[in-house]
Structures are given as structure tokens and as C-alpha cells.
């Protein structure tokens, strides 16, 4: 749950993201090589990976976040609520908590856009 909040806070414009993009970050944060590829995508302004994993655990985490009022469903996107922003700030205050994820998300920044993810998803629909 905290990882999703960090992705929305540190790596999403306006604290919002679509589900495919959240799955991309969830998958990439599990492996250093994937983090490097995502960071490179920011520089190239396009994703070099053509597929990524969709983890059912992310759906469970989102349900908990919705239930706790930390995120809001905005039709096709998920966004941080005011309580979610406060939760993200509390996570950031503890330097040891999720330190690798914070480092990786700072490296990637907000440069992985919905348009980049949508471009790959369009290819999935054609296949």
C-alpha cells in the first residue's frame, strides 16, 4: 500500500495514475534492471519494454487504499486524497522506511507519462 502511495506522490503528475501505469511501476520496482530501464525510458521519452506484469496484489492494495480513504477513483485514474498526501509525507519523513523505493522513484521521477504507457497498450490491442 505504501509503495502505491509513493508512486502516486513521487512519480505521478498531480498525484494521479492509470492502472496500467501503476502496474508498470509495481513490476519495475521489484528488480534493479527494470528500474534502470524505466529510468532510461524517461531519458528516451518512450518505453523500451513492451510488456510487464500485472500483479493481483496491487488490486488488493488499491482496495485497502480506497477503503481507508487514501486514494480516490477518478474514472480511469487513481489519485491521492488529502489523507493520502499526508500518508505519503509521513512515509517520506522516515528515512529508513522504503528507502530503496524512495531512491528508485526519485531516480525515475515523473517522466513516465500516461501517453508512454498508452502507446505500448495500443500495441497490445493490435496483437
Backbone as numpy.savetxt, mean C-alpha at the origin, in Angstrom:
# Nx Ny Nz CAx CAy CAz Cx Cy Cz
-2.53 -5.11 9.96 -3.36 -3.91 9.96 -2.49 -2.66 9.96
-1.47 -2.67 10.79 -0.61 -1.50 10.88 0.12 -1.25 9.56
0.49 -2.33 8.88 1.18 -2.18 7.60 0.28 -1.48 6.58
-0.98 -1.83 6.53 -1.92 -1.18 5.61 -2.02 0.31 5.93
-2.13 0.62 7.20 -2.22 2.02 7.63 -0.96 2.77 7.20
0.21 2.14 7.35 1.45 2.79 6.92 1.50 2.99 5.42
1.05 2.01 4.65 1.02 2.17 3.19 0.13 3.35 2.82
-1.03 3.43 3.43 -1.93 4.55 3.13 -1.33 5.89 3.56
-0.62 5.89 4.68 -0.06 7.13 5.21 1.22 7.56 4.48
2.13 6.62 4.26 3.45 6.97 3.75 3.61 6.83 2.24
2.78 6.00 1.63 3.02 5.69 0.22 1.79 5.89 -0.67
0.81 6.62 -0.18 -0.41 6.83 -0.96 -0.79 8.31 -0.95
-1.10 8.80 -2.11 -1.49 10.21 -2.21 -2.86 10.42 -1.58
-2.93 11.39 -0.70 -4.18 11.69 -0.01 -4.63 10.62 0.96
-3.72 9.71 1.31 -4.08 8.63 2.22 -5.07 7.65 1.63
-5.13 7.56 0.28 -6.10 6.70 -0.42 -5.38 5.73 -1.32
-6.00 4.56 -1.51 -5.47 3.58 -2.45 -6.56 2.63 -2.88
-6.43 2.14 -4.11 -7.29 1.08 -4.60 -6.79 -0.26 -4.08
-7.66 -1.26 -4.12 -7.30 -2.58 -3.61 -6.14 -3.24 -4.37
-6.11 -3.22 -5.70 -4.96 -3.84 -6.37 -3.63 -3.23 -5.95
-3.62 -1.93 -5.74 -2.39 -1.24 -5.31 -2.01 -1.67 -3.89
-3.00 -1.80 -3.00 -2.71 -2.28 -1.64 -2.16 -3.70 -1.67
-2.71 -4.54 -2.54 -2.19 -5.91 -2.68 -0.76 -5.88 -3.21
-0.48 -4.99 -4.13 0.89 -4.86 -4.66 1.86 -4.53 -3.53
1.54 -3.54 -2.73 2.42 -3.16 -1.63 2.54 -4.29 -0.61
1.44 -4.93 -0.29 1.45 -6.04 0.66 2.40 -7.13 0.17
2.33 -7.46 -1.10 3.18 -8.50 -1.70 4.64 -8.06 -1.74
4.89 -6.82 -2.13 6.27 -6.34 -2.27 6.98 -6.21 -0.93
6.27 -5.81 0.11 6.91 -5.60 1.41 7.37 -6.90 2.07
7.07 -8.03 1.48 7.48 -9.32 2.03 8.86 -9.76 1.56
9.47 -8.99 0.64 10.71 -9.44 0.01 11.54 -8.23 -0.42
12.81 -8.21 -0.06 13.69 -7.07 -0.36 13.83 -6.82 -1.86
13.90 -7.89 -2.65 14.03 -7.71 -4.10 12.78 -7.05 -4.68
11.63 -7.39 -4.14 10.38 -6.78 -4.61 10.32 -5.31 -4.22
10.82 -4.99 -3.03 10.87 -3.58 -2.61 11.76 -2.79 -3.56
12.91 -3.37 -3.92 13.81 -2.70 -4.87 13.12 -2.50 -6.22
12.38 -3.52 -6.67 11.66 -3.40 -7.95 10.60 -2.30 -7.89
9.93 -2.20 -6.76 8.91 -1.16 -6.62 9.56 0.22 -6.56
10.68 0.31 -5.89 11.42 1.57 -5.85 11.91 1.96 -7.24
12.37 0.98 -8.00 12.81 1.23 -9.37 11.63 1.68 -10.23
10.46 1.14 -9.98 9.27 1.53 -10.74 8.97 3.01 -10.57
9.25 3.54 -9.39 9.04 4.97 -9.15 9.95 5.78 -10.07
11.22 5.36 -10.15 12.18 6.05 -11.01 11.78 5.94 -12.48
11.38 4.74 -12.90 11.01 4.50 -14.30 9.62 5.03 -14.65
8.82 5.28 -13.61 7.43 5.72 -13.76 6.55 4.67 -14.44
6.93 3.40 -14.23 6.13 2.28 -14.70 6.54 1.04 -13.94
5.58 0.15 -13.75 5.87 -1.09 -13.04 6.56 -2.07 -13.99
7.58 -2.72 -13.50 8.28 -3.72 -14.30 7.74 -5.11 -14.02
7.05 -5.29 -12.90 6.44 -6.58 -12.60 5.07 -6.63 -13.26
4.73 -7.78 -13.79 3.46 -7.88 -14.51 2.39 -8.59 -13.68
2.79 -9.24 -12.61 1.84 -9.89 -11.72 2.33 -9.74 -10.29
1.41 -9.90 -9.36 1.77 -9.94 -7.94 0.69 -10.72 -7.20
1.04 -11.09 -5.99 0.12 -11.91 -5.21 -1.01 -11.11 -4.58
-2.15 -11.78 -4.46 -3.29 -11.23 -3.75 -3.50 -12.09 -2.51
-3.25 -11.52 -1.36 -3.26 -12.25 -0.10 -4.60 -12.09 0.61
-5.31 -13.20 0.89 -6.59 -13.10 1.60 -6.46 -12.43 2.97
-5.28 -12.50 3.57 -5.08 -11.86 4.87 -5.26 -10.34 4.79
-4.99 -9.77 3.63 -5.19 -8.33 3.47 -6.68 -7.99 3.58
-7.53 -8.82 3.02 -8.98 -8.59 3.12 -9.43 -8.65 4.58
-8.86 -9.58 5.33 -9.20 -9.69 6.76 -8.74 -8.44 7.50
-7.52 -8.00 7.22 -7.00 -6.79 7.86 -7.88 -5.58 7.53
-8.30 -5.47 6.28 -9.16 -4.34 5.90 -10.50 -4.39 6.63
-11.05 -5.58 6.82 -12.31 -5.69 7.55 -12.15 -5.19 8.99
-11.05 -5.56 9.62 -10.78 -5.07 10.98 -10.61 -3.55 10.98
-9.88 -3.03 10.00 -9.66 -1.59 9.92 -10.98 -0.83 9.72
-11.86 -1.37 8.86 -13.17 -0.76 8.67 -13.96 -0.80 9.98
-13.97 -1.96 10.63 -14.73 -2.14 11.88 -14.25 -1.20 12.98
-12.95 -0.94 13.01 -12.38 -0.05 14.03 -12.46 1.42 13.64
-12.96 1.69 12.45 -13.10 3.07 12.00 -11.79 3.73 11.61
-10.79 2.93 11.27 -9.49 3.48 10.90 -9.37 3.76 9.42
-10.21 3.10 8.62 -10.25 3.37 7.18 -11.70 3.53 6.75
-11.86 4.18 5.60 -13.18 4.46 5.04 -13.22 3.87 3.64
-14.35 3.26 3.29 -14.56 2.73 1.95 -15.07 3.88 1.08
-14.32 4.22 0.06 -14.72 5.29 -0.86 -14.96 4.71 -2.24
-15.92 3.81 -2.33 -16.33 3.16 -3.58 -15.23 2.27 -4.14
-14.30 2.81 -4.88 -13.24 1.99 -5.46 -11.91 2.13 -4.72
-11.90 2.92 -3.66 -10.66 3.15 -2.92 -10.89 3.02 -1.42
-9.82 2.85 -0.71 -9.81 2.83 0.74 -9.01 4.05 1.17
-9.50 4.77 2.17 -8.75 5.93 2.66 -8.68 5.92 4.18
-7.69 6.59 4.71 -7.55 6.72 6.15 -8.60 7.66 6.71
-9.20 7.28 7.81 -10.09 8.19 8.54 -9.21 9.06 9.45
-9.82 9.98 10.16 -9.06 10.80 11.12 -8.42 9.90 12.18
-9.15 8.88 12.64 -8.57 7.95 13.61 -7.43 7.15 12.99
-7.55 6.83 11.70 -6.47 6.12 11.00 -5.22 6.96 10.89
-5.40 8.25 10.63 -4.26 9.18 10.58 -3.58 9.23 11.94
-4.37 9.29 13.01 -3.81 9.30 14.37 -3.08 7.99 14.68
-3.65 6.87 14.23 -3.01 5.57 14.42 -1.67 5.52 13.69
-1.63 6.03 12.46 -0.39 6.07 11.70 0.66 6.93 12.42
0.24 8.05 12.96 1.16 8.92 13.70 1.72 8.21 14.92
0.87 7.44 15.61 1.33 6.69 16.80 2.34 5.62 16.39
2.11 4.97 15.28 3.06 3.96 14.78 4.39 4.64 14.45
4.33 5.80 13.83 5.56 6.50 13.44 6.36 6.97 14.65
5.70 7.25 15.76 6.40 7.71 16.96 7.32 6.64 17.54
6.92 5.38 17.43 7.73 4.28 17.95 8.73 3.87 16.88
9.97 4.26 17.04 11.00 4.04 16.02 11.25 2.57 15.73
11.09 1.70 16.71 11.37 0.28 16.53 10.21 -0.47 15.89
9.00 0.03 16.05 7.82 -0.65 15.55 7.77 -0.59 14.02
7.73 -1.75 13.39 7.67 -1.87 11.94 8.78 -1.08 11.23
9.95 -1.07 11.83 11.07 -0.29 11.28 11.41 -0.68 9.83
11.47 -1.98 9.49 11.78 -2.31 8.08 10.72 -1.79 7.10
9.45 -1.90 7.48 8.39 -1.41 6.62 8.44 0.10 6.46
8.71 0.79 7.54 8.83 2.26 7.48 9.98 2.65 6.55
11.10 1.95 6.69 12.26 2.24 5.83 11.91 1.99 4.37
11.30 0.84 4.09 10.97 0.49 2.71 9.95 1.46 2.12
8.94 1.82 2.88 7.93 2.75 2.38 8.50 4.15 2.17
9.44 4.55 3.01 10.11 5.84 2.80 10.93 5.81 1.52
11.55 4.67 1.24 12.33 4.51 0.01 11.43 4.60 -1.22
10.29 3.95 -1.17 9.36 3.93 -2.30 8.62 5.26 -2.43
8.20 5.81 -1.31 7.46 7.07 -1.33 6.09 6.93 -1.97
5.59 8.02 -2.50 4.24 8.05 -3.06 4.23 7.97 -4.58
5.33 7.48 -5.14 5.49 7.48 -6.59 4.83 6.34 -7.34
4.35 5.32 -6.65 3.64 4.23 -7.33 2.18 4.66 -7.40
1.75 5.02 -8.58 0.43 5.61 -8.75 -0.62 4.56 -9.11
-1.87 4.96 -8.94 -2.98 4.10 -9.36 -2.90 3.86 -10.86
-2.48 4.86 -11.62 -2.38 4.71 -13.08 -1.37 3.64 -13.45
-0.27 3.56 -12.72 0.73 2.53 -12.99 0.14 1.14 -12.74
-0.59 1.00 -11.65 -1.22 -0.28 -11.32 -2.31 -0.59 -12.34
-3.11 0.39 -12.70 -4.19 0.18 -13.67 -3.64 -0.26 -15.03
-2.49 0.26 -15.43 -1.90 -0.13 -16.71 -1.60 -1.63 -16.74
-1.11 -2.16 -15.63 -0.83 -3.60 -15.56 -2.15 -4.37 -15.50
-3.10 -3.89 -14.72 -4.38 -4.58 -14.58 -5.13 -4.67 -15.92
-4.98 -3.66 -16.75 -5.62 -3.70 -18.08 -5.06 -4.85 -18.90
-3.78 -5.11 -18.75 -3.16 -6.24 -19.45 -3.73 -7.57 -18.97
-4.06 -7.65 -17.67 -4.65 -8.88 -17.13 -5.99 -9.14 -17.81
-6.76 -8.09 -18.00 -8.09 -8.26 -18.59 -8.00 -8.68 -20.05
-6.93 -8.31 -20.72 -6.74 -8.68 -22.14 -6.30 -10.13 -22.28
-5.64 -10.65 -21.28 -5.06 -12.00 -21.38 -6.11 -13.08 -21.33
